[in-house]
Amino acid sequence: MENFESYNKILIEQAPTAIAMLDKNMIYLAVSKKWITDYKLENQEIIGCSHYEVFPEISEEWKENHQKCLNGAIDICDGAEFVRADGTVQWIYWDVRPWYDSDKNVGGIIIHSGDITSLKKRDFEKERIEKVLEKTNEIARIGIWEVNVLTQEVFWSKVVYEIHEISESHKPNVESSIDFYKEGASRLAITNAVNNAINQGEAFDIEVEIITAKGLTVWARSIGQPEMVDGKCVRLSGMFQDIDTIKRSQIALNKANREMNAIFNSGSIAIITTDKRGIINHFNSAAELLLGYSASELVGKHSLEIFHIEDEIPKLKELLNSLQIGTGKSSATPKTSNFTDSREWIFKRKDGLSFPVQLTLNTIKDDTGNPIGILGVSFDITERKKAQDELLRKNQLLNFAEKITLMGNWQWDVVTNRLIWSDNMYKIFGVDKESELKIDSYFSFIHPEDFDKVNKSIKECLNGLDFNKVVHRIRLKDGTLKIIQLSAVTTKNQEGKVIELVGTCLDVTTNKMAENKFRGLLESAPDAMVIVNEKGKIQLINNQAEKLFGYTLDELFNKPVEILIPKRFTGNNAHIGLRNGFFAKPKVKAFGVGSGKDLYGINKEGIEIPIQISLSPLQTEEGLLVSAAIRDITTQKQASRKILEAKENLEVLANKLTAQNTQLADFVHITSHNLRAPVSNLNSLLEFYNTSDTDEEKDILFEKFEKVINHLTLTLNTLIEALKTKSETDKALEVISLESVLSKTQEILSGEIIQSNIQITSDFEALKKVSYNKVYLESIFLNLMSNAIKYRSKEKLPKLHIMSQIIDKKIILSFEDNGLGIDLMRNGNKLFGLNKVFHRHPEAKGVGLFMTKMQVEAMGGTIAAKSKVNEGTTFIINLN
């Protein structure tokens, strides 16, 4: 036993990592050299001291965990915060597990730990904690059971019921008792054991698994003893013990042993040992993978030099000589001294490939403290070196970038109040690099008028809010005034408290001066000025723009410029194409200038404003900006509109006067033409009457007088109606349904429609209602529909199609028939004349088309016709 413990102590003392061996009272039995250095215990004698005296800062929680480990538990942690007595914080990992004496009793614990503080800081103190806690209970719970083989009655004691997690009111029997055993090996084992006990009188002692009434799987020990009478088993009795804790502890212990073996046979960490001569005597599987040699090739045959490059062999020999390894000489190294060397080396594989490793060498000593060999632990650091080289390269690029961009970076540890600046930060603030920095150092440079603003932002950030960029002034020690832009991000601990700020500081003095100058030019501009970036986001506006659109700069900053343009201009591909085209080939360009190119802006109230825009590209360090000079042309538009309205009114008036003069001339011509013949006829009849000799002749002449007078009366009435139409153009307009007018006309002409068998169809989908003089519209329908019936062709089924259309924003009404048609080459100029008829029909008077034309023109419209003889006629009316 003593040799076993001594061997463990030697192994621990010479281990390359931080390991401590303690007894059950937490008294140090042995520690490694790494333990001493990691926990800064170089000047203390700790062997024989209490762990809690050496580390009085250990928390009660950790102490409780140690006690659990002394009871057989294993405590593993990948990283935790260890606040030392002097206030410093140390991050450590540990693996705490019990060690057992030869009687398999816990003799104490072994703590394997390491300092990972630097790693945690580099990773912004992110931690991964994994605790594996396996509880084992060594308190035996033993119950008594009995089976009457003859009656099959079963007796359980209270503890047996508890182990099965079932009420004592349950009455077990042999079959139901066996059902508690887990199916498979356990149930088969208990069945065979009971059968052998009954049939052959064999006692049994087995470990099996049961499934409790609550579904839990529990390891139990079942001991049975048969009671034989006349060679027959009449009773079975025994004990039933809950060994779940013990069994699971054994499983855990086996697992721990496997894990320990896994450490020494790790596939990633090469472990090599040598004897006093420096000859390799242990070469694990990871070393085989790392170096390409098999253990049989090296063990007992070669020294460490075989896988070191030639340039480093002298350095290795010097190191080993200092340890009296490989020299054949007795060691002069004091027994109390401990040696550990950890550094980077270049290893050479069997295939000749070289690569960097981290190698930790430690002396192996005998019981007297003399070195008897070397323990080497190494691992490939190729990827780490690549990462370090890449980090170095990026740091160099960062320093260069900071110089040319006038930017520096900083880091503030809120807990320790330590402030770290980059080289360029010192240059920006004109501070010597050797100066000690704290956060107060930064505040001392802030301009008094900006102090509260900066202080407020930092306090809000420390309270958990995001840090917004702050632009403020600083005054250097020589009196120089600068303007800087401060940015930062935070790091928080597990409790959500800010523990670190990291950020940048940008010297924007030159930019701000240029910006102020540029803003001055903007404010002096007579037009509204809007500055937009390449993404179409507003960056700056002047006071004229604020007045024109009603927005402040804060309301528009980083908003899309489309906020100032009505949606009808922006909601299409044309707008996107114009914008992309401008940024692709930026040049000075004007919009909203010239006829047919009206452009509107929209203000905060949603009111549209007629504008003209001049775009000018502006190339800056931040990228392309566009300066938009916007002019409100409302006054010009109003003046232009008045001129156009006056011009249009004059044109309308002139056209109206021209039309009226033409109509007047036509009317005079029609009147003189249509009255001249009847009057001349009356004069002729009067002469005949005066010269007639008989009453019979006079009666005949009176009949002719009556016909001529009736014709003259009809002509006069028609002319009067035409005059009336010309004078009634100001009648009120109504919104009229075309379908209702058609229905009314069909009712009026129902007899003629039935008699003629005409098919009348309509299509008013384009326009179902019109604003028109109702009397005129009904008259137009009546005249044109009755004409289609009168002048139908007897050789085919008569048809009439009436349709509404909108052509070039004009309302068109068409009446298309398939009747006799009109020879427009001969009669086109007479088509709408008074008393003009083109077919023989008893009711043809030549008045309907004349009145229709008068009514259409009185409403400001036009009427025209297309016709072919024997094919039909189409009358086209422009109601506008």
Buried (B, 14 or more C-beta within 10 A) or exposed (E): EEEEBEEBBBBBBBBBBBBBBBBEEBBBBBBBBBBBBBBEBEEEEBEEEBBEEBBEEBEEEBEEBBEBBBBBBBBBBEBBBBEEEEEEBBBBBBBBBBBEEEEEEBBBBBBBBBBBBEBBEEEEBEBEEEEEEBEBBEEEBBBBBBBBBEEEEBEBBEBBBBBBBBEEEEEBEBEEBEEBBBEEEBBEBBEEBBEBBBEEBBEBEBBBBBBBEEEEEBBBBBBBBBBEEEEEBBBBBBBBBBBBBBBBBBEBBEEBEEEEEEEEEBEEBBBBBBBBEBBBBBBBBBBBEBBBBEBEBBBEEBBBBBBBEEEBBEEBBEBBEEBBBBBEEEBEBEEEEBBBBEEEBEBBEBEEEEBBBBBBBBBBBEEEBBBBBBBBBBBBBEEEBEEEEEEEEEEEEBBEEBEEEBBBBBBBBBEEEBBEBBEBBBBBBEBEEEEEBEBEBBEEBBBEEBEEEBEEBBEEBBEEEEBEEBBBBBBEEEEEEBBBBBBBEBBEEEEEEBBBBBBBBBBBBEBBEEEEEBBEEBEEBEBBBBBBBEEBEBBBBBEBBBEBBEBEBEBBEEEBBBBBBBEEBBEEEEBEEEBEEBBEEBEEBEBBBEEEEEBBBBBBEEEEBBBBBBBEBEEEEEEEBBBBBBBBBEEEBEEEEEEEEEEEEEEEEEEEEEEEEEBEEBBEEBBEEBBEBBEEBBEEBEEBBEEBEEEEEBEBBEEBBEEBBEBBEBBBEBBEBBEEBBEEBEEEEEEBEBBEBBEEBEEBBEEBBEEBEBEBEBEBEEBEBBEBBBEBBBBBBBBBBBBBBBBBBEEEEBBBBBBBBEEEEEBBBBBBBBBBBBEBEEBEEBBBBBBBBBEEEEEBBBBBBBBBBBBBBBBBBEBEBBBEBEEBBBBBBBBE
